Amino acid sequence: MLDNALPKAPRRPPGWLAPGPQPRGALGDPELAARADETLSYLTGDFRIFQKRDGHRWSLDDFVTAWVASQQPQTSPMRCIDLGCGIGSVLMMVAWCFPQATVRGVEAQEVSVGMARRSLRFNGLEDRCEVKLGDLRELAAEPEFDLVTGTPPYIPLGHGLVSEKEQRGPCCFETRGGIEEYASTASRLLAPNGRFVACTGALLDQRGEQAAAAAGLQVERRVDVVPREGKAVLVRVYVMRKAAPEALEPSIETFIVRDRQAEITAAMHEARRVMGLPPPIT
């Protein structure tokens, strides 16, 4: 997973105050303290997230997915769901962006579910957010979500060595399917005017567009994420909606994280601001 331009440590400029809702904190609950193999890291605003030191950690693909999802063309979504939510990074960023929304998550790895639930409690989100243990492909149809998000694994099985480290294998490799399964599930869950926002690796070529068509969706927008100017696209973020009879010409944009001198671009500075991340300390 990508981590360019994301904070490696909670370094914040003097005097900078995080916007958005505030976390409740541990309040003396020992379950809400980081364990020996974990960190309690900044996420967005003052929200925190429990992560394994040597496991799956939130990264740039989570960030850009949530950032694109925050740019809803309709009124703010009230019912959201994150598919394959992992440790809850996109789920909680969506909850931060839309403080009136209820947000659900579904995740198949029990260890990640436990960590996500602890993060929800730490941030005081359990009254409007929940994470369920289960396979997203087996979700019952509930066509009422205004926003569906997902960061599918995008390495097909047989195209590399699956990591044996906790969490990492299924987060990177399509052990339970990829963008096709996510799009199919999203199509069943979307309200008529809802949007599905998901990322894929650029090496998947046209699989995002093909997955949308197979699921009865159409691509409304595609954001090609370039980690550094002059480099190839590494991640694509798609915005999909229910297919309509008329053809839709999707907008295609390029989002460059760093310029040729490895400095964060103005576009990335603005995205960080919108998502409650501090200006980098130079």
Long-range contacts (C-beta under 8 A, 24 or more apart in sequence): 1-56, 1-57, 1-59, 1-60, 1-61, 1-62, 1-171, 1-172, 2-59, 2-60, 2-61, 2-225, 2-227, 2-234, 2-235, 3-57, 3-59, 3-60, 4-60, 4-227, 4-228, 4-257, 4-258, 5-60, 5-257, 5-258, 5-264, 5-268, 5-272, 5-280, 6-58, 6-59, 6-60, 6-63, 6-277, 7-42, 7-277, 7-278, 7-280, 10-41, 10-42, 11-278, 11-281, 12-278, 12-281, 13-278, 13-279, 13-281, 16-278, 16-279, 18-45, 18-46, 18-276, 18-278, 19-45, 19-276, 20-44, 20-45, 20-46, 20-47, 20-96, 20-99, 20-276, 21-45, 21-47, 21-96, 21-99, 21-123, 21-124, 22-46, 22-124, 23-47, 23-48, 23-122, 23-123, 23-124, 24-121, 24-122, 24-123, 24-124, 25-122, 26-122, 29-121, 31-118, 31-121, 32-118, 32-121, 32-122, 38-115, 40-122, 43-89, 43-92, 43-93, 43-96, 44-92, 44-93, 44-96, 44-275, 44-276, 44-277, 45-96, 45-276, 46-276, 47-92, 47-93, 47-96, 47-123, 47-276, 48-119, 48-122, 48-123, 49-87, 49-88, 49-89, 49-92, 49-119, 50-87, 50-115, 50-116, 50-118, 50-119, 50-122, 51-87, 51-115, 52-115, 52-166, 52-167, 54-165, 54-166, 55-111, 55-165, 55-166, 55-167, 55-168, 56-86, 56-87, 56-112, 56-167, 56-168, 56-171, 58-87, 58-89, 60-225, 60-227, 60-235, 60-257, 61-151, 61-199, 61-225, 61-235, 62-89, 62-90, 62-93, 62-151, 63-93, 63-271, 63-275, 64-199, 64-223, 64-225, 64-235, 64-237, 64-255, 64-271, 65-90, 65-149, 65-150, 65-151, 65-197, 65-198, 65-199, 65-237, 66-90, 66-93, 66-94, 66-97, 66-149, 66-275, 67-271, 67-274, 67-275, 68-197, 68-221, 68-223, 68-237, 68-239, 69-94, 69-97, 69-147, 69-149, 69-195, 69-197, 70-94, 70-97, 70-98, 70-274, 70-275, 72-147, 72-195, 73-195, 74-146, 74-193, 74-195, 76-100, 76-101, 77-101, 77-145, 77-146, 77-147, 77-194, 77-195, 78-102, 78-146, 79-144, 79-145, 79-146, 79-147, 79-191, 80-104, 80-145, 80-146, 80-147, 80-148, 80-149, 81-105, 81-106, 81-145, 81-147, 81-148, 81-149, 81-189, 82-106, 82-148, 82-149, 82-150, 83-136, 83-148, 83-149, 83-150, 83-152, 83-182, 83-185, 83-186, 84-108, 84-136, 84-150, 84-151, 84-152, 84-153, 84-176, 84-182, 85-112, 85-116, 85-131, 86-112, 86-116, 86-151, 86-167, 86-171, 87-112, 87-115, 87-116, 87-119, 87-167, 88-112, 88-115, 88-116, 88-119, 88-120, 88-131, 90-149, 90-150, 90-151, 91-116, 91-129, 91-131, 91-149, 92-119, 92-120, 92-123, 92-125, 92-129, 93-275, 94-147, 94-149, 95-125, 95-128, 95-129, 96-275, 96-276, 97-275, 98-147, 101-128, 101-146, 101-147, 102-128, 102-129, 103-128, 103-129, 104-129, 104-130, 104-131, 104-132, 105-129, 105-130, 105-131, 105-132, 106-131, 106-132, 106-133, 106-134, 106-135, 106-136, 106-139, 107-131, 107-132, 107-133, 107-134, 108-133, 108-134, 108-135, 108-136, 108-170, 108-176, 109-167, 109-170, 111-166, 111-167, 112-167, 135-176, 136-176, 136-181, 136-182, 136-185, 137-176, 137-177, 137-181, 137-184, 137-185, 139-185, 139-188, 139-189, 141-188, 141-189, 142-188, 142-189, 143-188, 143-189, 143-190, 143-191, 143-192, 144-189, 144-191, 145-189, 145-190, 145-191, 145-194, 146-191, 146-193, 146-194, 146-195, 147-194, 147-195, 147-197, 148-185, 148-186, 148-189, 148-190, 148-194, 148-195, 148-196, 148-197, 149-196, 149-197, 149-198, 150-182, 150-186, 150-196, 150-197, 150-198, 150-199, 151-198, 151-199, 152-177, 152-178, 152-179, 152-181, 152-182, 152-198, 152-199, 152-200, 153-178, 154-178, 154-179, 154-199, 154-200, 154-201, 154-203, 154-204, 155-201, 178-204, 178-207, 179-204, 179-207, 179-208, 179-211, 180-207, 180-210, 180-211, 180-214, 180-215, 182-211, 183-211, 183-212, 183-214, 183-215, 183-217, 183-240, 184-211, 184-214, 184-215, 186-215, 186-217, 186-240, 187-215, 187-216, 187-217, 187-242, 190-217, 190-241, 190-242, 192-242, 193-241, 194-241, 194-242, 195-220, 195-239, 195-240, 195-241, 196-238, 196-239, 196-240, 196-241, 197-237, 197-238, 197-239, 197-240, 198-237, 198-238, 198-240, 199-225, 199-235, 199-236, 199-237, 199-238, 200-235, 200-236, 200-238, 201-234, 201-235, 201-236, 202-232, 202-233, 202-234, 202-235, 202-236, 204-236, 208-236, 208-238, 212-238, 212-240, 213-243, 216-242, 216-243, 217-241, 217-242, 217-243, 218-242, 218-243, 218-244, 218-248, 218-250, 219-248, 219-250, 220-248, 220-250, 220-251, 221-250, 221-251, 221-252, 221-253, 222-250, 222-251, 222-252, 222-253, 223-253, 223-254, 223-255, 224-252, 224-253, 224-254, 224-255, 225-255, 225-257, 226-254, 226-255, 226-256, 226-257, 227-257, 227-258, 228-256, 228-257, 228-258, 228-259, 228-260, 228-262, 229-256, 229-258, 229-259, 229-260, 229-265, 230-260
